[in-house]
Amino acid sequence: MSALTISPEEVKRVKGLGFLSNKGTDNFSGRILTVNGKITAAQHRCIAEAAELFGNGNITFTTRLSIEVQGIPFDKIDDFRNYVAKEGLQTGGTGAKVRPVVACKGTTCKFGRLDSFAISEEIHKRFFEGYSDVALPHKFKIAVGGCPNNCMKPDLNDVGIVGQLVPTHELDKCKGCKKCKIEQVCPMDACKVVDKKITRDEEICNNCGRCVGQCPFKAVDEGTPGYKIYIGGRWGKKISIGKPLSKIFTDLDEALNVIEKTILLYKDQGIKGERFEETIKRIGFENVEEQLLADDLLNRKEEILNKELALAK
């Protein structure tokens, strides 16, 4: 059956609800938000039942940790949404606005330096849900990575947050061992014994924290937890690797405020149809960073949210 039997206006409307047209048919794929890629067993069962009741029985996974149920007829969309809502599930995740956050499993991973599930849930509530009615120049993607392994590729998102553990070196405790444990475990070759003392090249060190606690003499026994924030990443037809802000944030609230300021800056100074990476290039990274580390954007929040999007000249 041709999809032309459904008006373009209706196709656009249900896309805003998270239902994407299945090519060549009147059916749709319902995109279910998982918040951060973690759902309960009961929610799994509910989705499977909904796929059989309202779809064609097939379930697919998106690259951004959402779940799509295929083959849902147009007139079953509301029934599908109501059914999955029984288990607290929602559909959506499209449009020129903040998109669903993605996160790695840093909460349970041995390399994780932050609670990626909890932080991504906070980002989901505060920015995906809290900014759901805010139109942006283009889609805006956020990712949370538990450590510098970058499994979630935070630096290929508009904003990426990466867990850090900045090691503290206590040189008076270093014995200058011929086979240094710290030197051996450092995956970046940033730690070296020089003149019988451990050294760390801060330009090379990615603050993975693997060296912390490895020295038997406790020369590197502590580290400072932190959050590294990348901005301006992009993946797709045009690729751009995000650039980190110069500051490593040690306070989560401050880091989350920077994410909010980034969204506000994009809303305030972006041009309709322009990706955030292009906004940064146009106005300059140094200018953007200066604004993100100041408070003016948050102080102007209501003004910015009520502002019309700028159109290309």
C-alpha positions as a Python dict, from the first residue, in 0.01 Angstrom:
ca = {
    (1, 'M'): (0, 0, 0),
    (2, 'S'): (141, 339, -99),
    (3, 'A'): (237, 579, 175),
    (4, 'L'): (76, 853, -35),
    (5, 'T'): (-261, 760, 115),
    (6, 'I'): (-146, 946, 427),
    (7, 'S'): (-103, 1319, 387),
    (8, 'P'): (246, 1472, 418),
    (9, 'E'): (111, 1682, 704),
    (10, 'E'): (13, 1371, 901),
    (11, 'V'): (342, 1200, 824),
    (12, 'K'): (522, 1506, 960),
    (13, 'R'): (297, 1522, 1266),
    (14, 'V'): (353, 1161, 1372),
    (15, 'K'): (726, 1193, 1301),
    (16, 'G'): (726, 1453, 1575),
    (17, 'L'): (580, 1184, 1802),
    (18, 'G'): (862, 944, 1711),
    (19, 'F'): (698, 747, 1428),
    (20, 'L'): (901, 721, 1108),
    (21, 'S'): (743, 619, 780),
    (22, 'N'): (835, 273, 652),
    (23, 'K'): (934, 325, 289),
    (24, 'G'): (668, 225, 37),
    (25, 'T'): (399, 147, 294),
    (26, 'D'): (142, 312, 519),
    (27, 'N'): (325, 166, 819),
    (28, 'F'): (560, 332, 1064),
    (29, 'S'): (843, 246, 1300),
    (30, 'G'): (772, 364, 1653),
    (31, 'R'): (1086, 497, 1821),
    (32, 'I'): (1088, 422, 2194),
    (33, 'L'): (1312, 629, 2419),
    (34, 'T'): (1530, 427, 2654),
    (35, 'V'): (1667, 739, 2831),
    (36, 'N'): (2023, 599, 2823),
    (37, 'G'): (2004, 251, 2673),
    (38, 'K'): (1894, 86, 2996),
    (39, 'I'): (1545, -61, 3036),
    (40, 'T'): (1391, -310, 3276),
    (41, 'A'): (1290, -667, 3204),
    (42, 'A'): (925, -561, 3235),
    (43, 'Q'): (979, -290, 2975),
    (44, 'H'): (1145, -546, 2746),
    (45, 'R'): (838, -766, 2772),
    (46, 'C'): (605, -474, 2711),
    (47, 'I'): (791, -373, 2394),
    (48, 'A'): (789, -731, 2264),
    (49, 'E'): (415, -758, 2327),
    (50, 'A'): (352, -423, 2157),
    (51, 'A'): (557, -533, 1855),
    (52, 'E'): (336, -839, 1813),
    (53, 'L'): (8, -662, 1889),
    (54, 'F'): (55, -348, 1679),
    (55, 'G'): (361, -401, 1458),
    (56, 'N'): (508, -673, 1240),
    (57, 'G'): (692, -837, 1529),
    (58, 'N'): (1031, -689, 1442),
    (59, 'I'): (1232, -475, 1682),
    (60, 'T'): (1543, -281, 1581),
    (61, 'F'): (1799, -76, 1773),
    (62, 'T'): (1914, 267, 1668),
    (63, 'T'): (2270, 395, 1687),
    (64, 'R'): (2161, 629, 1968),
    (65, 'L'): (2028, 359, 2202),
    (66, 'S'): (1662, 395, 2111),
    (67, 'I'): (1439, 101, 2013),
    (68, 'E'): (1217, 95, 1705),
    (69, 'V'): (917, -130, 1657),
    (70, 'Q'): (851, -173, 1286),
    (71, 'G'): (535, -207, 1080),
    (72, 'I'): (286, -13, 1292),
    (73, 'P'): (-22, 93, 1088),
    (74, 'F'): (-105, 461, 1099),
    (75, 'D'): (-436, 401, 1276),
    (76, 'K'): (-263, 195, 1551),
    (77, 'I'): (-12, 462, 1653),
    (78, 'D'): (-215, 593, 1948),
    (79, 'D'): (-289, 238, 2067),
    (80, 'F'): (81, 158, 2054),
    (81, 'R'): (178, 468, 2251),
    (82, 'N'): (-82, 396, 2518),
    (83, 'Y'): (29, 34, 2549),
    (84, 'V'): (399, 106, 2607),
    (85, 'A'): (311, 394, 2840),
    (86, 'K'): (192, 128, 3091),
    (87, 'E'): (559, 59, 3164),
    (88, 'G'): (663, 424, 3163),
    (89, 'L'): (789, 417, 2804),
    (90, 'Q'): (760, 708, 2563),
    (91, 'T'): (811, 757, 2192),
    (92, 'G'): (989, 1050, 2030),
    (93, 'G'): (1342, 1166, 1965),
    (94, 'T'): (1318, 1349, 1634),
    (95, 'G'): (1329, 1709, 1519),
    (96, 'A'): (1546, 2021, 1546),
    (97, 'K'): (1583, 2013, 1923),
    (98, 'V'): (1774, 1834, 2198),
    (99, 'R'): (1785, 1467, 2102),
    (100, 'P'): (1789, 1168, 2341),
    (101, 'V'): (2116, 1139, 2532),
    (102, 'V'): (2343, 840, 2478),
    (103, 'A'): (2569, 692, 2744),
    (104, 'C'): (2819, 412, 2787),
    (105, 'K'): (2796, 161, 3071),
    (106, 'G'): (3052, 351, 3278),
    (107, 'T'): (2846, 293, 3592),
    (108, 'T'): (2931, -79, 3589),
    (109, 'C'): (3246, -77, 3372),
    (110, 'K'): (3579, -122, 3553),
    (111, 'F'): (3719, 176, 3363),
    (112, 'G'): (3424, 406, 3439),
    (113, 'R'): (3517, 732, 3609),
    (114, 'L'): (3163, 862, 3648),
    (115, 'D'): (2813, 724, 3706),
    (116, 'S'): (2712, 738, 3340),
    (117, 'F'): (2359, 601, 3394),
    (118, 'A'): (2273, 850, 3669),
    (119, 'I'): (2427, 1147, 3490),
    (120, 'S'): (2260, 1064, 3159),
    (121, 'E'): (1924, 1031, 3336),
    (122, 'E'): (1977, 1376, 3486),
    (123, 'I'): (2065, 1514, 3142),
    (124, 'H'): (1757, 1343, 2994),
    (125, 'K'): (1525, 1500, 3250),
    (126, 'R'): (1685, 1842, 3252),
    (127, 'F'): (1757, 1893, 2883),
    (128, 'F'): (1567, 1639, 2670),
    (129, 'E'): (1245, 1667, 2867),
    (130, 'G'): (1302, 2017, 3006),
    (131, 'Y'): (1383, 2160, 2664),
    (132, 'S'): (1137, 1948, 2466),
    (133, 'D'): (942, 2253, 2347),
    (134, 'V'): (1251, 2457, 2258),
    (135, 'A'): (1316, 2482, 1884),
    (136, 'L'): (1685, 2488, 1797),
    (137, 'P'): (1858, 2568, 1466),
    (138, 'H'): (1913, 2195, 1407),
    (139, 'K'): (1926, 1868, 1599),
    (140, 'F'): (2145, 1875, 1909),
    (141, 'K'): (2308, 1557, 2039),
    (142, 'I'): (2458, 1488, 2381),
    (143, 'A'): (2671, 1191, 2486),
    (144, 'V'): (2815, 1072, 2817),
    (145, 'G'): (3138, 871, 2825),
    (146, 'G'): (3256, 711, 3146),
    (147, 'C'): (3627, 738, 3066),
    (148, 'P'): (3871, 842, 2791),
    (149, 'N'): (3821, 509, 2612),
    (150, 'N'): (3548, 707, 2432),
    (151, 'C'): (3330, 402, 2362),
    (152, 'M'): (3031, 636, 2326),
    (153, 'K'): (3229, 876, 2105),
    (154, 'P'): (3142, 1190, 2306),
    (155, 'D'): (3365, 1404, 2085),
    (156, 'L'): (3145, 1328, 1784),
    (157, 'N'): (2842, 1486, 1948),
    (158, 'D'): (2738, 1849, 1978),
    (159, 'V'): (2826, 1817, 2347),
    (160, 'G'): (3013, 1528, 2504),
    (161, 'I'): (3102, 1476, 2868),
    (162, 'V'): (3387, 1238, 2958),
    (163, 'G'): (3475, 1105, 3303),
    (164, 'Q'): (3822, 1192, 3432),
    (165, 'L'): (4044, 1096, 3723),
    (166, 'V'): (4335, 1340, 3743),
    (167, 'P'): (4621, 1162, 3927),
    (168, 'T'): (4801, 1326, 4219),
    (169, 'H'): (5175, 1255, 4225),
    (170, 'E'): (5349, 1265, 4561),
    (171, 'L'): (5710, 1275, 4456),
    (172, 'D'): (5847, 1240, 4810),
    (173, 'K'): (5702, 888, 4819),
    (174, 'C'): (5847, 783, 4483),
    (175, 'K'): (6140, 540, 4512),
    (176, 'G'): (6239, 561, 4146),
    (177, 'C'): (6192, 188, 4093),
    (178, 'K'): (6371, 39, 3794),
    (179, 'K'): (6045, -131, 3694),
    (180, 'C'): (5790, 135, 3779),
    (181, 'K'): (5433, 12, 3817),
    (182, 'I'): (5295, 351, 3715),
    (183, 'E'): (5504, 359, 3401),
    (184, 'Q'): (5395, 5, 3313),
    (185, 'V'): (5019, 59, 3349),
    (186, 'C'): (4999, 398, 3171),
    (187, 'P'): (4830, 331, 2833),
    (188, 'M'): (4931, 673, 2699),
    (189, 'D'): (5303, 651, 2789),
    (190, 'A'): (5255, 978, 2973),
    (191, 'C'): (5423, 860, 3295),
    (192, 'K'): (5800, 811, 3299),
    (193, 'V'): (6067, 777, 3565),
    (194, 'V'): (6313, 1060, 3511),
    (195, 'D'): (6610, 1114, 3746),
    (196, 'K'): (6463, 850, 3978),
    (197, 'K'): (6125, 1028, 4012),
    (198, 'I'): (5794, 961, 3842),
    (199, 'T'): (5687, 1234, 3598),
    (200, 'R'): (5361, 1289, 3407),
    (201, 'D'): (5335, 1468, 3074),
    (202, 'E'): (5008, 1655, 3112),
    (203, 'E'): (4990, 1714, 2735),
    (204, 'I'): (4979, 1338, 2675),
    (205, 'C'): (4792, 1218, 2985),
    (206, 'N'): (4421, 1168, 2922),
    (207, 'N'): (4332, 1134, 3293),
    (208, 'C'): (4211, 777, 3261),
    (209, 'G'): (4317, 719, 3622),
    (210, 'R'): (4454, 369, 3565),
    (211, 'C'): (4773, 462, 3744),
    (212, 'V'): (4596, 565, 4065),
    (213, 'G'): (4657, 313, 4342),
    (214, 'Q'): (4912, 110, 4145),
    (215, 'C'): (5229, 228, 4319),
    (216, 'P'): (5321, 3, 4618),
    (217, 'F'): (5475, 307, 4785),
    (218, 'K'): (5160, 518, 4735),
    (219, 'A'): (5331, 778, 4517),
    (220, 'V'): (5014, 798, 4304),
    (221, 'D'): (4748, 687, 4548),
    (222, 'E'): (4485, 951, 4486),
    (223, 'G'): (4318, 1134, 4201),
    (224, 'T'): (4064, 1409, 4151),
    (225, 'P'): (3738, 1304, 3978),
    (226, 'G'): (3635, 1537, 3701),
    (227, 'Y'): (3439, 1597, 3383),
    (228, 'K'): (3590, 1690, 3048),
    (229, 'I'): (3349, 1858, 2806),
    (230, 'Y'): (3379, 1850, 2428),
    (231, 'I'): (3176, 2080, 2203),
    (232, 'G'): (3111, 2091, 1830),
    (233, 'G'): (3141, 1725, 1740),
    (234, 'R'): (2948, 1593, 1443),
    (235, 'W'): (2903, 1264, 1260),
    (236, 'G'): (2732, 1198, 930),
    (237, 'K'): (2768, 1348, 583),
    (238, 'K'): (3006, 1603, 730),
    (239, 'I'): (3238, 1501, 1010),
    (240, 'S'): (3393, 1717, 1279),
    (241, 'I'): (3576, 1607, 1594),
    (242, 'G'): (3469, 1812, 1894),
    (243, 'K'): (3717, 2029, 2078),
    (244, 'P'): (3751, 2010, 2458),
    (245, 'L'): (3702, 2311, 2679),
    (246, 'S'): (4025, 2409, 2851),
    (247, 'K'): (3888, 2349, 3199),
    (248, 'I'): (3829, 2009, 3360),
    (249, 'F'): (3524, 2049, 3581),
    (250, 'T'): (3532, 1891, 3925),
    (251, 'D'): (3174, 1982, 4016),
    (252, 'L'): (2891, 1799, 3838),
    (253, 'D'): (2644, 2087, 3875),
    (254, 'E'): (2893, 2320, 3708),
    (255, 'A'): (2943, 2071, 3424),
    (256, 'L'): (2567, 2037, 3372),
    (257, 'N'): (2532, 2415, 3374),
    (258, 'V'): (2787, 2431, 3093),
    (259, 'I'): (2572, 2191, 2890),
    (260, 'E'): (2272, 2416, 2950),
    (261, 'K'): (2470, 2724, 2853),
    (262, 'T'): (2578, 2545, 2534),
    (263, 'I'): (2215, 2481, 2438),
    (264, 'L'): (2125, 2842, 2517),
    (265, 'L'): (2417, 2975, 2312),
    (266, 'Y'): (2308, 2762, 2015),
    (267, 'K'): (1950, 2887, 2048),
    (268, 'D'): (2068, 3247, 2086),
    (269, 'Q'): (2341, 3267, 1824),
    (270, 'G'): (2283, 2978, 1585),
    (271, 'I'): (2117, 3022, 1246),
    (272, 'K'): (1822, 2805, 1145),
    (273, 'G'): (1948, 2497, 960),
    (274, 'E'): (2302, 2540, 1093),
    (275, 'R'): (2465, 2263, 1297),
    (276, 'F'): (2632, 2368, 1622),
    (277, 'E'): (2976, 2290, 1482),
    (278, 'E'): (2912, 2549, 1210),
    (279, 'T'): (2797, 2803, 1470),
    (280, 'I'): (3125, 2756, 1658),
    (281, 'K'): (3329, 2804, 1341),
    (282, 'R'): (3137, 3116, 1250),
    (283, 'I'): (3171, 3295, 1584),
    (284, 'G'): (3500, 3138, 1698),
    (285, 'F'): (3585, 2869, 1953),
    (286, 'E'): (3754, 3112, 2192),
    (287, 'N'): (3444, 3333, 2190),
    (288, 'V'): (3219, 3032, 2257),
    (289, 'E'): (3438, 2903, 2541),
    (290, 'E'): (3448, 3245, 2704),
    (291, 'Q'): (3068, 3258, 2705),
    (292, 'L'): (3035, 2903, 2837),
    (293, 'L'): (3264, 2974, 3129),
    (294, 'A'): (3073, 3291, 3220),
    (295, 'D'): (2716, 3326, 3353),
    (296, 'D'): (2555, 3568, 3108),
    (297, 'L'): (2378, 3297, 2908),
    (298, 'L'): (2209, 3153, 3218),
    (299, 'N'): (2119, 3503, 3338),
    (300, 'R'): (1950, 3564, 3001),
    (301, 'K'): (1781, 3222, 2989),
    (302, 'E'): (1418, 3342, 2967),
    (303, 'E'): (1505, 3604, 2710),
    (304, 'I'): (1688, 3349, 2494),
    (305, 'L'): (1414, 3087, 2519),
    (306, 'N'): (1154, 3339, 2405),
    (307, 'K'): (1368, 3458, 2116),
    (308, 'E'): (1287, 3371, 1755),
    (309, 'L'): (1548, 3164, 1572),
    (310, 'A'): (1777, 3365, 1348),
    (311, 'L'): (1730, 3303, 977),
    (312, 'A'): (2010, 3287, 723),
    (313, 'K'): (2059, 3617, 541),
}
